[in-house]
Amino acid sequence: MKIVLASNNRGKLAELQAMLAPLGVELVRQADLGVGEAEEPHRTFVENALAKARFAAAHTGLPALADDAGLCVEAFGGLPGVDTAYYCTQFGYEKSDDNNVRALLEQLQGQDHRRAAMVSTLVAVRSPQDPEPLIAVGRVVGEIARERRGSNGFGFDPVMFLPEFGKTFAELPVEVKNAHSHRGRASQQMLALLRERWI
């Protein structure tokens, strides 16, 4: 089965392809099919993921899988949330993972309350009109480290410290990260839903 991934993020593609491999599903990035980015006007992960999945399905004729993920920092009232990818731009930085980490560390300087959650919401639709989208949510709670640690992963992985491992996501081997990450947890749920409902 071929499913279009409603994202152009190569990191997400690699992670999700590995996690969905047991189903024999082939994930194809929407950009590789000539599809641009969907609008993400909503304030929740699930609404944005659904909008992206419907957009990709409408433009390709394929079933679509979308992920909307982000960092929810308790000290910031749950923000940046859906604005995670653009977090650093509000502080005058150019959009990039590196600048996002830099801005976060600057904003949390001197702050002892560093609890945060990484959230991933996966939505799959069979068609743009699918009345019963598959929805899976993965959430991991940790703390924002005071400095970058590790070189694996992307996004906020170098500063997302997981007390149960005593390491950041970026310090964990890829297979351990994938099994325990927010996206890993959402993917396991989505795997079960796809098996039960679609395959």
C-alpha positions in Angstrom: 0.0 0.0 0.0 1.3 3.5 -0.9 0.5 6.4 1.4 1.5 10.0 0.9 3.2 11.6 3.8 1.8 15.1 4.2 5.2 16.5 5.1 8.4 17.4 3.4 10.5 16.8 6.5 13.1 14.1 5.7 13.6 13.3 9.4 9.9 12.6 9.8 9.8 10.5 6.6 12.7 8.3 7.8 11.3 7.8 11.3 7.8 7.0 10.1 8.9 4.8 7.3 10.9 2.7 9.8 8.0 2.5 12.2 5.4 1.5 9.6 7.8 -1.0 7.9 6.0 -4.0 9.5 2.9 -3.2 7.5 4.8 -3.1 4.2 3.5 0.4 3.6 5.4 2.7 1.3 5.5 6.3 2.4 6.0 8.9 -0.3 6.7 12.6 0.6 4.2 14.9 -0.9 7.0 17.1 -2.4 8.1 14.0 -4.4 4.6 14.1 -6.0 4.7 17.8 -6.7 2.5 18.8 -3.8 3.2 21.9 -1.7 2.6 22.6 2.0 -1.0 22.8 3.3 -2.2 25.8 5.3 -2.1 25.2 9.1 -4.4 27.8 10.5 -5.5 25.9 13.6 -4.4 26.1 17.2 -4.4 22.3 17.9 -2.2 19.5 16.6 -5.1 17.3 15.6 -6.9 20.0 13.5 -3.7 20.9 11.7 -2.8 17.2 11.1 -6.2 16.6 9.7 -6.0 19.6 7.4 -2.6 18.5 6.1 -3.8 14.9 5.5 -7.0 16.0 3.7 -4.9 18.4 1.5 -2.4 15.7 0.6 -5.1 13.2 -0.2 -7.0 15.7 -2.3 -3.9 16.6 -4.4 -2.6 13.0 -4.9 -5.6 10.7 -4.9 -3.7 8.5 -2.4 -4.5 7.8 1.2 -2.5 10.3 3.4 -0.7 10.4 6.7 0.0 13.6 8.4 1.9 14.4 11.6 1.6 17.6 13.6 4.0 17.7 16.4 5.5 20.2 18.8 6.9 21.1 22.1 4.7 22.2 24.9 6.6 24.0 27.7 4.8 24.2 31.0 6.5 27.5 32.0 5.1 29.0 28.8 1.6 27.8 29.3 2.0 24.9 26.9 3.5 27.0 24.1 5.1 27.0 21.5 2.7 24.1 20.6 1.6 24.3 17.0 4.0 27.1 16.4 7.0 25.0 17.4 8.6 24.9 13.9 8.6 28.7 13.8 9.4 29.3 17.5 12.6 31.2 17.0 11.3 33.6 14.4 9.4 35.5 17.1 12.8 36.4 18.6 14.3 37.6 15.3 16.0 34.4 14.3 15.7 32.7 10.9 13.7 29.5 10.9 15.8 26.5 11.7 16.1 23.6 14.2 19.4 25.1 15.5 17.9 28.5 16.1 14.8 27.0 17.7 17.0 25.3 20.3 19.0 28.5 20.8 15.9 30.6 21.3 14.4 28.1 23.8 17.6 27.9 25.9 17.7 31.7 25.9 14.0 32.1 27.0 14.5 29.5 29.8 17.7 31.0 31.1 17.5 31.3 34.9 14.2 29.3 34.9 14.2 26.2 37.2 10.7 25.0 36.1 11.8 23.2 32.8 9.1 20.5 32.5 7.9 20.1 28.9 6.1 17.6 26.7 6.9 16.5 23.1 3.5 15.7 21.4 2.9 14.0 18.1 -0.5 13.7 16.6 -0.8 11.4 13.5 -3.9 11.5 11.3 -4.5 9.2 8.4 -7.3 9.5 5.8 -8.3 7.2 3.0 -9.6 10.1 0.9 -10.1 13.9 1.4 -13.7 13.2 2.5 -12.9 10.3 4.8 -15.5 10.7 7.6 -13.5 8.4 10.0 -9.9 9.6 10.1 -7.5 7.5 12.1 -6.0 9.6 15.0 -3.1 8.6 17.2 -1.5 10.8 19.8 1.9 10.2 21.4 3.2 12.3 24.3 6.5 12.2 26.2 7.2 14.3 29.3 10.7 15.4 30.2 12.7 18.5 31.0 14.5 21.0 28.9 18.2 20.5 29.5 20.4 23.6 30.2 22.6 22.8 27.2 22.6 20.7 24.0 23.6 17.1 24.4 24.0 14.4 21.8 24.0 14.4 18.0 21.2 12.0 17.0 17.8 13.2 15.9 16.5 16.6 14.9 14.4 19.5 16.2 14.5 19.8 20.0 16.1 16.3 20.5 19.4 17.7 21.8 17.7 19.5 24.7 14.7 17.2 25.5 16.0 15.4 28.6 14.2 12.2 29.6 14.7 11.4 33.3 13.9 7.7 32.9 16.9 7.4 30.6 19.1 10.1 32.1 19.7 11.3 28.5 18.3 13.6 25.9 16.6 12.2 22.8 19.7 13.1 20.8 21.9 10.9 23.1 19.8 7.8 22.6 20.5 5.2 19.9 18.0 5.7 17.1 16.1 2.5 17.7 15.6 3.4 21.4 14.5 6.9 20.5 12.0 5.6 17.9 10.5 3.2 20.4 10.0 5.8 23.2 9.6 9.1 21.4 6.3 11.0 21.0 6.3 10.1 17.3 7.2 6.5 18.2 4.3 6.2 20.6 1.9 7.8 18.1 3.2 5.5 15.4 2.6 2.3 17.4 -1.0 3.4 17.9 -1.3 4.3 14.2 0.2 0.9 13.2 -2.5 -0.9 15.3 -5.2 1.3 13.8 -4.1 0.8 10.2 -3.9 -2.9 10.8 -7.4 -3.0 12.3 -9.2 -0.7 9.9 -7.4 -0.5 6.6 -5.3 -3.6 5.9 
